[in-house]
Amino acid sequence: MAINCQCSSCGASLRVSDKLAGQTGKCPKCSGKVVVPAVGKPGDVPEADPTAAPPPPPLAEADRGLPSIDTGEDAGSMVARRGIRRSGQPASSKWWWAAGGATVAILAVGIGLAFYLLAGGKPPGPQPPAAGQPKSVLVLDWPEDQRRGGGVSIDGRERELPESGEISFTLEPGPHKITMMRRGYEQVEESVDLEPGGRRPYRPQWKPLAVALSNPDDPPPEGTFSPTVDTPPELTENRPMDSWPDLVAGFDHWLQDFDAAKRQAAEQGKSILVFFNGSDWSAPCRYLAAEVLLEAEFKRRAERDFVLVHLDFPRLPEAQTRVEDPQRNARLKARFKVSDFPTVALADETGRPVGAVEGYAPGKAEEYLESLNHLQALRRQLAQRSETPPESDAPPESPPGPETPPEPQITLTDEDLNDPEAAIAKLKLRPQSGYLSLPGDVEFRTTMRGIEPLRRKAFQTQQEAAAAEQTVEQKQQLILTYLQQRRELRAQLARTVSLARHAELVTALNELADRINLMQESDREEEAAKQARATANQAAEQYIEQVLAARGLQTRVAEKYADLAADARVETAVEKYSELKSSKHRLGPTTSFLTEARQLEKLEDTILAEEIDLRRGGGNLWHVSVVFNGRFAQEMAIDTGASVIALPWKVAQSAGLTPTVNDPAMRLQMADGRIVEGRKVIAKTVRVGKFTVENVKCAVMPPEFTEADPLLGLSFLKNFTFQIDNARGKLIMSKINVPEPKR
């Protein structure tokens, strides 16, 4: 007997075996609850007579959505209503047999499915998490003051590490691999198994990195400076930084006011030594302080030779209270272009940076002191170059002569003319292709042959430098694109209510953060561009020096030829020499000399050189007059650390360079260290002195930075070879006209 029943959720009518009477199952369509009536209830239908025409498959009706509830018709009328021929003869068609077999098979499957659903059984073998299974939460016990510079990844995927608040991750139940990283400590790897719906706390066990402060197998020789002897014993243990002794007190006698240091340096005739310190977070800074800067011998020598300045950049509130002016420290960090901690920089008595030593390896005090010694030697050389030469003791009418004595003037006598060959030899003239030429004639041609390789090298390196700088610009633009994408994803994350979409956005944000951090932390492109520009400048200098040397030599030789041509005895000696040799000879210059001289003029046309007056401005920077688009002049500070020309908003407006919302964004680092977003504009022309560059990239600062100085950066200066003569207040510029590199 079959029993009719109905799903209480979707309303589908079902017909099941009477063996399931009085039981509860799940609807095969919607998984809703189905209650099978007990036997004998209204609506029960007796089993069909096997000799009668087979009824349509009951479960197939349900699958087709056809109602099978009692409609007041008997089975025969239902069959007739559906258009199936009915007769008193037994059905013998093959179609009826196939339909009957299918009905039996479907009924068997339906009964088995019902039993499976009622029994709540599961197929054998491992099962994936059920669709509705609750997720698990992993909570990391990681104090906030230990997170800076750390990282966490789960199952090989980087996750964002919040600087404050609880660290929790919602994960699927089951096993997961957790990897945690913290500065100064070994990496922690742990496997955790999460229960469904559970909340699993985990506290990493950090093990400090083992760092040896000295090499016991390589002790310093006797009588030499050994900076590690006074290292505090607390630092010789592998202890976390939180338990290290406070070394900042050792710098209490160092100045924090850089302006005061400049005044003191000018009064005492000393250089300025500046220590950029990360006292409460940088382990190399603490090692440098303990092993070098606070060592007794170094302190004695440093106080004798330098004015000492300590600029600290702590991160904890307690240490930050010791800093007199954090904004001033940030400006000095930007001015000295500090990118690593620790950094020890050297400046002259005016505060002008001379050089710096970055980083410190524990136990390498001797090497570090050697670097400082080289830095100090460089400072002495620069000081000697900038000094004005003392006045000569000789009378004014007898100024000191050149270092190389001039070549003595050779004159011929009447007796010399009796031997023309000897006279020509006395004049140092040589027969060459019908000419009597000076030695300088050949020397000039040799010098000119050496110019062409230098010219090709200068052109090539200029193109390579431009291409490397273009790569840096593209990298910066890509970072800006990623930052914009991150802002958009965060906005979507704030609006989403779907857990699945939330997980997708978090994954995308983590991947984007990895890309941004990797590009920002890597300075490979910047270093390559810097090296390429230095190589290009060196090649340009060599080329220019060779051209100038050739011009000096050509001038001296041409003047010597002119002097000889004006001497009647020389003319007579040349005529007699021709008669003696029975061939016509003429006094030089030779045809080759004249050809090379014309080529030299063409080369000189590719070189511009000028000395431009400078003026001291705010911040002790040199200022120069700059003309934009041929009509607007502006005093600007020369900043070789700025990659582009930087313009305050009002200056850009006055120059006709007001940015629009369609202009590309640029990341700018202000003097106080802040990163802001400006706009890139293109100036049609920028001119300094007689040097003009077309289509120059400029960065316009946000309108709120009204007090910022306009800066003349490398987007203009990179097109020239330049140097600043501090003693005379001159900007010395030269340029080789190089074709634009193909892009």
C-alpha positions, 0 to 999 in steps of 0.5 A, a space after each residue: 500500500 502507498 501512502 500520500 503525504 505532503 511537504 509542510 515547507 514547499 507543499 509538494 505531494 509525495 507518495 511513499 511506502 506504508 512501511 514508513 507510516 507514522 515516521 518523519 523524513 525530509 522532502 527530496 525537493 527542499 529538505 523540509 520536514 515531511 510527516 508520513 500519516 499512519 496506516 488507515 488515515 484518509 487519503 490512503 490508496 490501496 496498492 494497484 492491481 498488477 494486472 491493471 495498467 501501471 500507474 504513472 511513477 509517483 515520485 516522478 510526479 512529485 519531481 515534475 511538480 504535479 499534485 498527487 493529492 486526492 482529487 475525487 477521481 479514481 485511478 482509472 479516470 486519472 489515467 484516462 484524463 492524461 490521455 492514456 488509452 484504456 481498454 479491458 485487454 492487458 497491455 502488451 506494449 514494450 513502452 508499458 514494460 519500460 515504464 513499469 521497470 522505471 517505476 520500480 527503480 524510482 520507488 526503490 531509490 525513494 525508499 532508500 533515500 527516505 531511510 537514509 534521511 530518517 537514519 541521518 546516516 553519512 557516507 563512508 570516508 572523510 567528509 568536508 565541512 558541512 555547508 552550515 557548519 559554524 566557523 572557528 575563531 583563532 585569537 593571538 595573545 600578542 601585546 600591542 607594544 610588541 607588534 610593530 614591525 611584526 607579521 602573521 601568515 595563516 596557511 602561507 597567506 599574509 594577514 593584516 596585523 592590527 597595531 592595537 586591539 584584539 588579534 582574531 581570525 575567523 577560519 574554517 574548522 580543522 588544522 591550520 599552520 600559523 607563522 608569526 614574525 617579530 623584530 629581533 626574535 626567531 620566527 614562530 611556526 605552529 600548527 593548530 586544530 580548530 573545533 567547529 564554532 570554537 574560540 582558540 586562544 594562542 600565545 606565541 613563545 618568542 625566542 630572541 635572535 642569538 647575536 654575538 657582540 664580539 668574536 672571541 676567536 679574533 681578539 683585537 691586537 694589543 694597543 689598539 682601540 677595542 670598543 667592546 670592552 665597555 659594552 654593558 654586560 646586559 647587552 651580551 645576553 640574548 635578551 629582548 629589547 624590553 629588558 635592555 638597559 636604558 642607554 638614552 641617558 648617556 646622550 644627555 650632554 648631546 644637543 638636540 637643537 641643531 641651530 644651537 649646534 651650528 652656532 657652537 660649531 661656528 664659534 669653535 671651528 668644529 664639524 657637527 656629528 648627528 646621531 639619528 637614533 631609534 632608542 626604544 625599537 631599534 636593536 642596531 641603534 642600541 648596539 651602536 650606542 653601547 659599543 661605539 658612541 658611549 665608549 669612553 675613548 670615542 666620547 673623549 675624541 668626539 667631544 674634542 673634534 665635534 659638536 654632538 647632536 642626538 636626534 631620537 625617534 622613539 615610538 613609546 610614549 615614555 621615551 617620546 617625552 624626552 624629545 624636545 621637538 619631534 617636528 624639528 627632528 622629522 625635518 632634519 631627518 628629511 634634510 639629511 635623507 635618513 632612510 635607515 637607523 641608526 645613521 650617523 651624519 656629519 655636517 660642516 659648521 654651517 649645517 650643510 650635510 657632508 656625508 653619513 654612515 648608515 646601519 651598524 653590525 654588532 661587534 663591528 666597531 672598528 670597521 664603523 670607526 674607520 668609516 667615520 674616519 673616512 667621513 672626517 677626512 672628506 670633511 677636511 678636504 672639502 674645507 680646504 677646497 672652500 678656503 680662499 687662497 692666501 694673498 701673495 707676498 709678491 708686489 702687485 706688478 709681479 703676480 705669481 706665475 703659472 705652475 708650469 713655466 711658459 715655453 721659451 720663445 725661439 728666434 732665428 738669426 741670420 747665421 741660422 738661415 745658412 743651414 735651412 734644415 738646422 733652422 727648421 729643426 731649431 723651430 721644432 717643425 717637422 715635414 709632414 705631407 707637404 707641411 712643416 708642422 709643430 708637435 702640437 699639430 699631431 697632439 691635437 689630432 690625437 686628442 680629438 680622436 679620443 673625444 669621440 668614444 667619450 662622446 658616445 659614452 656620454 650619450 649612451 649613459 644619459 639615455 640609460 639614466 633617463 630610462 632608469 629614472 622613467 622606471 622609478 617614475 612608473 614604480 611610483 605611479 603603480 604604488 599610487 594605483 595600488 593605494 587607490 585600489 586599497 582605498 576602494 576595497 576598504 570602502 567596499 569592506 565597510 559596506 558589505 554585509 555578506 560574510 563570503 564577500 567580506 572574506 574575499 575583500 580581506 584576501 584582496 586587501 592582504 595581497 594588495 598590502 603585500 605588493 605595496 609593502 614590497 615595492 615601498 621597502 625595495 629601493 632597487 629601482 631607486 638605487 639603479 637610477 641613482 647609480 645610472 645618473 652618477 655614471 652619466 654625470 661622470 661620463 659627461 664630465 669626462 667628455 666636457 673635460 676632454 673637449 675643453 682640453 682640446 680647445 686649449 691645445 688647439 688655441 696654443 698651437 694656432 697662436 704658435 703658428 700665427 707667431 711663426 708666420 709673422 716672422 720673416 726669418 721663419 718664412 725665409 727658412 721655409 723657402 730655403 728648406 723647400 729649395 733644399 728638398 726640391 719640393 714645396 713645403 708650407 708652414 702649418 697648420 696642416 689640413 688635418 688640423 684645420 678639419 679637426 678644429 672645425 669638428 671641435 667647434 661643432 662639439 662645443 656647440 653641444 656643450 653649454 656652461 655657465 656660472 649662476 649667482 645664488 642667494 642664501 635663503 631660509 633653512 640655510 639653503 641656496 636659492 636661485 631664480 627660476 622662470 616658468 613658461 617664459 613669463 613667471 619668475 620664482 625664487 626656489 631652494 635648490 634641493 638635490 634630494 627632491 626627485 621633482 620640482 615641488 610647488 606650493 599651491 599658490 605658486 603653481 597658480 601664479 605660474 599657470 600650473 594649477 592642477 585639476 582633478 584629472 591630473 595624476 596623483 603623486 606621493 610627496 614627503 614633506 619636511 616634517 616626514 609626512 607623506 601627502 598626496 599632490 598632483 603632477 603637472 607639466 611645465 612647458 619650459 623651465 629656465 635657470 640662467 641660459 639653461 632651458 628644459 621643456 616638458 618638466 614634471 612638477 608636483 603641486 603640494 596640497 593647498 593647506 601647505 602654505 608655508 612650504 618652500 618651492 623646491 628646484 628638484 631633479 626633474 630639472 637638475 638631472 638634465 645637467 652636470 652641476 655643482 655648487 661652489 659654496 665659497 663663491 655662492 655659484 651654481 656651476 652648470 654644464 650640459 651636453 645636448 643629448 637626444 631624447 631616449 626612445 621610449 
